[in-house]
């Protein structure tokens, strides 16, 4: 141990409450009227801003949904038109149609088996 050092336990002194301290402790820490008005105004303005923002977002979502439906109908129409065009192409490429068209336009006929000579 270090010489000439006296140590003793620290004991906080209990302080009795005076009259002013008792009165100060009884008062509640409330807001002033002016501060309450400012807080109420901020809350009202924030509610208006949130409502306006939600209204704008609702309209944008509705417009996007309408545009999506329009694009879906265009896609269905394009799909149906594509099916029709594929059917028409298949008909134009069929052997019967080609033979009929060649006979009408160019007076060509399919050669018979005995007309074909292989070399």
SULRA-V417178 format. One record per residue. RES is the residue in one letter. SS is DSSP state (alpha for helix, beta for strand, coil for the rest). OMEGA is omega in radians with two decimals (* if undefined). D_LAST is the distance of its C-alpha to the last C-alpha in Angstrom with 2 decimals. Layout:
RES_SS_OMEGA_D_LAST, RES_SS_OMEGA_D_LAST
This chain:
X_coil_-3.10_126.30, X_coil_-3.08_127.10, X_coil_3.04_130.75, X_coil_3.03_132.61, X_coil_3.12_129.91, X_coil_3.11_130.94, X_coil_3.04_128.26, X_coil_-3.11_128.73, X_coil_3.11_126.45, X_coil_3.08_125.58, X_coil_3.13_126.86, X_coil_3.12_126.04, X_coil_3.10_129.09, X_coil_-3.10_128.86, X_coil_3.09_129.60, X_coil_-3.11_131.27, X_coil_3.07_129.95, X_coil_-3.11_132.14, X_alpha_-3.11_132.60, X_alpha_3.14_130.05, X_alpha_3.11_127.40, X_alpha_3.13_127.91, X_alpha_-3.12_127.56, X_alpha_-3.12_124.45, X_alpha_3.14_122.82, X_alpha_-3.11_123.44, X_coil_-3.14_121.71, X_coil_-3.12_118.05, X_coil_-3.12_115.51, X_coil_3.12_114.15, X_coil_3.06_112.45, X_coil_3.14_114.36, X_alpha_-3.12_113.78, X_alpha_3.13_112.03, X_alpha_3.11_109.64, X_alpha_3.10_108.95, X_alpha_3.13_108.09, X_alpha_3.13_105.73, X_alpha_3.12_103.98, X_alpha_3.11_103.75, X_alpha_3.12_102.34, X_alpha_3.13_99.72, X_alpha_3.13_98.71, X_alpha_3.12_98.46, X_alpha_3.12_96.42, X_alpha_3.08_94.05, X_alpha_3.11_93.58, X_alpha_3.14_92.81, X_alpha_3.13_90.31, X_alpha_3.12_88.59, X_alpha_3.13_88.48, X_alpha_3.12_87.03, X_alpha_3.14_84.41, X_alpha_3.09_83.40, X_alpha_3.11_83.21, X_alpha_3.14_80.94, X_alpha_3.11_78.69, X_alpha_3.12_78.61, X_alpha_3.13_77.49, X_alpha_3.12_74.78, X_alpha_3.10_73.49, X_alpha_3.11_73.51, X_alpha_3.11_71.64, X_alpha_3.11_69.05, X_alpha_3.10_68.65, X_alpha_3.12_68.18, X_alpha_3.11_65.59, X_alpha_3.11_63.78, X_alpha_3.11_63.68, X_alpha_3.13_62.33, X_alpha_3.08_59.58, X_alpha_3.13_58.72, X_alpha_3.08_58.37, X_alpha_3.13_56.14, X_alpha_3.12_53.97, X_alpha_3.11_53.70, X_alpha_3.13_52.80, X_alpha_3.12_50.11, X_alpha_3.12_48.72, X_alpha_3.12_48.64, X_alpha_3.11_47.01, X_alpha_3.11_44.35, X_alpha_3.11_43.62, X_alpha_-3.14_43.36, X_alpha_3.08_40.97, X_alpha_3.10_38.74, X_alpha_3.11_38.67, X_alpha_3.11_37.85, X_alpha_3.12_35.01, X_alpha_3.11_33.59, X_alpha_3.14_33.85, X_alpha_-3.12_32.18, X_alpha_-3.11_29.27, X_coil_-3.09_28.78, X_alpha_-3.11_25.67, X_alpha_-3.12_27.87, X_alpha_-3.13_29.67, X_alpha_3.13_26.59, X_alpha_-3.14_25.12, X_alpha_-3.12_28.58, X_alpha_3.13_29.18, X_alpha_3.12_25.89, X_alpha_-3.12_26.73, X_alpha_-2.98_30.30, X_alpha_-3.02_29.85, X_alpha_-3.09_26.62, X_coil_3.10_26.12, X_coil_3.08_22.71, X_coil_3.10_21.67, X_coil_-3.12_19.32, X_coil_3.09_16.39, X_coil_-3.10_16.80, X_alpha_-3.11_14.72, X_alpha_3.11_13.89, X_alpha_-3.09_12.86, X_coil_3.11_9.85, X_coil_-3.13_6.50, X_coil_3.14_3.76, X_coil_*_0.00
